[in-house]
Amino acid sequence: MNYETKCLFATPFGRVAKVALMLVILGLITSCGKKNSEDKVSQSIIRVNDDEITVHQLNDELQRTHIQPGQQEEAGKQIAQRLLDRQILVQEALKTKLDRNPRVMQAIENAKMQILAQAYLEDKVSSLAKPTEAEIADYRTKNPDIFANRKIYVMDELAFTIEPDNAQELQSLSDSAKTLEIVTQWLGAHQIKYARTQAAHAAESLPPELLSKLTKMVVGNLIFINSNGHIVVGRISEIKELPISELDSIPLIERILSGQKRKQMAEAELARLRSIAKIEYINKKFAPMAGINASPQGVKPTEQEKQVTTTEPSKPADAAKSTGNGKVESHIEKGLSGL
């Protein structure tokens, strides 16, 4: 089964940012100083013109991509080729003096600040203790839908984007549509392009609000998901019962709880730093307004058969990955991650 993920926001500046990030990485590598020639030869795996790619760079990429030990040899060859391509592109960028382009310089500065900010937070959360056995057991007990009663939802999906002017019509459509064919007819009548795919979604990969709706649905039901105008209409074609055993759930729950703790500590640290920082909004229009809580706007639920929901940014359950069934990329997952 093939799945396609499209880039919705490709811009020229995005390409500039990618070049800038490569230049930052190159600068960080070259700023570490020169080693003696004998050490350099032993550490180098590829020479690209006058530059060398080292085994340390390769190992760093392998570590960040979480490659399993049995797959590292084959993955290492692929990553080495990507590092080679990156080095060639960086060399050409420097030849054409792209590193002096004002937009690239600004992007490099932004990337450096992002790297430093991320490094600070990672350093702060690195001392966090692993979740205890009691915490793991408590989380499993409180979340039966993603462990003891876990399900896989196989869905036929339509993904498209609508303008605000069509929001009311979409609400009416969600009230009346019984099949995906009716939805495609509506899209055709409004000349709205769409992508049709099929995907499987494990319970632990879904935000709690959406999961609670799906647990009440049966095969054949439609669900409309609205994420700021990016719509996914899904029809449940199959529901598989695939519980996760207590033993298999331990590493999964550890990742979830560790992610929650890291997020909480990072937010607390940022709040502390904000409280002691001297902050002045020179342009008052950028100052936050107290007492205003933004809530996602979308189509409201109407009936059990045709569930409609709006999506929010990533929830703690998003950190969990499907075990044993593979992680299936799809339009609905992109919507759920907060497009």
N, C-alpha and C positions, 0 to 999 in steps of 0.2 A: 504493500500500500504506500502510495507516494503522498507526501504532504508538502505544501509550498507555503513559505512565509514571505510576504512581500514587504518591502521597505516603504513606509507611507510618507516619510519626511526626508527624503534624500535632497540635500541642498549643496550648492557649490562650497559653502562655508564648511560643511561637514567634511568634505575632502581636504580642505585646508587644515582642519583640526586634526585629521588623521596624520597628515604629513608632519604637523607640528609635534604631535605626540611621539612620532618616530624620532624626530630630532631631539626631543627631550630625553628619550631613552638612550640615544646614542651619546648625548652629552653626559648623562649620568654614568654611562659605562666608561667613557674616555677620561672622565675626571678622577677616576680612582687611582691614577698614577701608573707608571710603566714598571713592569716586572723585568727581571733579567731575561735575556733571550732564551736561555735553556728552559726556564719554567714556562715561558710563553709558548714555545714549540710543543711542550708536553700537554698543555691545556688547550691548544687550538685544534679545531676539527675541520675548519674550512677557511681557506684564504680567498678573499674577494678583492682583487686588485691589491691595494696596500693595506687593507683592513683584514682582521681575522675574527672569526666567530669561535668562541671558546666553549668548552664543555660545561662551564658554569652557566652560561646563557641557556644552553640546551636543558640542563637540569632544572633551572629556574622555571622554564616554560613547562616542563613535564610536571613539576610540583604544582604549579598554579592551575593546570588543567586536570589534576587529580586522575592521572592515567593509572590503571591497575598494573601491578608488577608484571603480569604475564603479557601485557600489551605494550610495554615500554619500548621494546626494541623496534617494532614496526612503527609505533607512534613517533619514536625518536627520529626516524628517517624522514617522516612527513614534516615534523617540526623543524628539522634542520633545513629542509628546502624552503620553508616559510621564512626562517631567519636569513637564509641566503637572498631570497627575493627582497626582504625588507632592507637588507644592507645595500643591495644594488640601488633600490629606490632612494634611500637616504643619500647615497653618494651622488646620484644625479640631482637630487634636490639641493645639495650643497654646491654642486657645480654651477647650477643656474641661480645661485644666491637666494634661494627661496627662504633661507633662514633670516634674511634681511627684509623680507616682505612684511609690512606693518601688521597685516592680518595674521600672518604666521607668528610673528613675534608676540602678539597679544595672546594667541592660542597657546604658544609655548609657556608663557607666563601663567595662564590659567591652568594649564596641565600641571605645572610645577606646584602651584598652590594646592591643587586637588590631591596630588601625590603626598605632599607634606601633611595636609589635613587628615588624609586617610591613614598615613603612617602614625600620626599622633593618637588617633582613636584606636588603632590596632594595638598600639603599645599599652594603652590604658586597659583594654579588655583582655590582654594576653594572660593576666594573672587570675582570671576567673576560674573558680573550681568547677569540675565536671558535675553534672546533675547527680544527685544521690539516688540510690535504689528506691527510696520512698517517694521521691519526686517523680521518678519514671513511672512507678506503679500507679500513683495518683493520677497522672496525666492520662494513662491508658484507660483507667476506670472512667474518667470523666469524658472521654472521647470514643465511645464505642463505634460510632459511624466510620471512623477511619482505622479501626483495628479489628475488634471482635466482629463487627457487622459490616466490614468494609465491602464496598461495591465498586465495580468498574462500569462507567456509563459510556456506551458506544453510541455516537451521535452522527447523524447526517447534518451538515451545517451550511448555512448561507452567510457569507460575510460581506458587508457593504457599508457605505457611509451615506448619511442623509444630511440635508440642510435643515436648519431650524424650522423653515417654513413647512416641512413635511412631518414634523413631530406629531401634530394632531392626527394626521391621516394614519401614521404608524400606530398610534394608540387604537384607532378604530380597527385597523388591520389585526392587531393582536387580540382584539375582542372577538373577531369573527373567523379568522383563519383556522382551518382544520388540518391543512396539509401544506407541505413546502411548495407544492405546485401552485397553490393559490398565492403564496408569497412571491414566487418567481413571476407570475402573471402581473402582480402589482408592480414589481420592480421594472418589468418590461414596459408597462404602460407609462411609467414615470421616467423611463430611459435612465435607470440607475444601474450601473455596472456592479456585478457581484462575483464572488468566487464561491464555488461549491466544493466542499471537501467532506471527508469522513474522518472522525478522530475518536480516540478512546481516552477518557479522563478518569484517573483514579481518584477516589474520595479524598485522599490526603493532599492532592494537588489543587483542590478547590477552596476558595474562601468559605468560611463557615456559613455566611448568609446564603450563598448560592447552594451549598451542599444541603442545607436544611430544606430548601425548596425541592431539590432533586430527589431527596429521600421520600417525598410524598407523591412523586410522579410515577407513571407506568409507561410501558412500551407504547409508542405511538403519540405520546403527548408532545406538544411544542413548548419551547421556552424562548422568550425574546430577551436578549441581554443588550442593554444600552450603556455604552461607556463614552459619554461626551460626544454623541453623534456617530460613533463607530458601533455598528449593530451586528450582532450575531444571532441568527435564528437557528435553533437546533431542534431536531426531532430525534427522540430517543428510539434507537432501533434495537438495542439489546442492553440488558442489565445483568452483569455477571456477579455472582457472589464469590468473593475472593478474600476471606478474612486473613489477617496477618497474625501469626502465632506470637505468643508472649515473648519467646526468645528472639524471633526476627524483628519484633517491634522495638527492642531495646536501642539499637544504634539509630533507628529512625527518630525515636523520642528524644534521644540525647541531642541530635542535631537541632530538633525543634526547640527544646528548652535552652540549649546553648545559644541559639540565635536570639531567643527572647531576652535572655540575660544580657547578651552583648548589646542589643538594641536599647534596653533599659539603662544600662550603664553609660552608653554613649549619649543618650538623651539627657541623663542626669549631669554628666560632665559638661555638656554644651550649655545646659541651663546654669550651671555654676559659673562657667566662664562668662556667660552673658551678664550675670548678676554683678560681676566685679569689673566688667569692661565699661569704659566710658564711651557710650554710643550717642551720636548726635545725628539726627536726620536733617541734613542741610536742605534737601528738597522734601518738604513736608508730605508730598503726595505719595512718597514711598514708605511713610510711617504706617505701621499696622494700626487698624482701628479696633479698639477694645470692644468686646461683647458681640462680635460678629462671627458666627460659625458658618463656614461655607458647607453646604450639603450638596451632594451630586443630584443633578436634575435628570429625571428620566421617566419612563413610563411606569405607572404603578401597577401592582399585581391586581388582576381582575378576577380570575377563577383558577381552581386547582389545575384544570386541564391545560390552560395556556398561561404558564407562569411568565411574568415579566419582571425583570430586576435590573437595577443599575449596579455597576461595579465600582469598587473603590481601590485605592492603592493596595499593594501587597499586604496580606495578613500573615500571622505567624504560621498558619498551615501551609503557606506557599513554600516554606523552606523544606518541607518534606517532599521526597521524590518517590515515585512508584518503585516498588521492589519486586523484581522478578518479571515484570511485564514491560519494562522499558519506559522511557519518558517520551511521550508522543507530542511533538510540536504541532500546534494548530492555531487557527485564527482565534478560537475561543480563549486559549491560554494567553495569547497576546492581549486580548481585550481584558482579561481578568487581571493581568499584571499592571493595569492602569494606563492604557494607551491614552 
